[in-house]
């Protein structure tokens, strides 16, 4: 890409690189890191005519939620975080969430737009909840956003 002085690097991260949910530090840490790496790479690659784009999926209809719920319960079911783990796992498995999740094709579409655009956006938030949750995170104070997320996943008080 540098030699031809054009191209687009696409990194698929998650809206989880912009927001956090309880007991997801391991996941969110990797997604925040990929956001930062992409931002640095965008600055570094620009002089060579190379664009760097981040795709930030929201809820996508995959097996991820069930797998994450199983791992969460397995690792936290008997400890101090058992009640929180049960609430988050229930939220991850909820039929209501599953019905709202977007098909994986929305991510493929976003990637297609990014690589064919003459001047691609730096970020494409797509999929269930991505745009509104990222926007809400930007405008709400930290504790207010914490309350919204805690209630959304059914955290015990």
Secondary structure, 3 states (H helix, E strand, C coil): CCCCCCEEEEEECCHHHCCCCCCCHHHHHHHHHHHHHHHHHHHHHHCCCEEEEEEEECEECCCHHHHHHHHHHHHHCCCCCHHHHHHHHHHHHCHHHHHHCECCHHHHHHHHHHHHCCCCCCEEEECECHHHHHHHHHHCCHHHHHHHHHHHCCCCC
